[in-house]
Amino acid sequence: MYKVHAYLDGKKVIDWRMEHLPRLGDEMRFSKDRYGIVKQVVWCIDEKDDEGQRVNLRIVSQSSNI
C-alpha cells in the first residue's frame, strides 16, 4: 500500500492510500470532465510510515476531448 498525495495543477486532490500507482504519462480521471496527466512521481524515501511508502504525484489538467 502506498500513501499518496496528488496535486492537480498545484492543488492537493488526493490524500489516501492506493494499492497501485499511476506512472509518468498516465492519464487520470477525477470527474466526468476533469482529467489530468501524471507529470512527476516523487518517492518520499525520507519519510517512514508503518503502513507503506509515501509518494507525491504532480498532475497537469488535460482536456476531456483527448
DASULGI-V605793 format. One line per field, one symbol per residue. burial: 1 if it has 24 or more other ideal C-beta (glycine too) atoms within 12 Angstrom, else 0. A space follows every 10 residues. Layout:
burial = ???
//
This chain:
burial = 0111111100 0011000000 1100000100 0000111110 1000000000 0001111110 100000
//
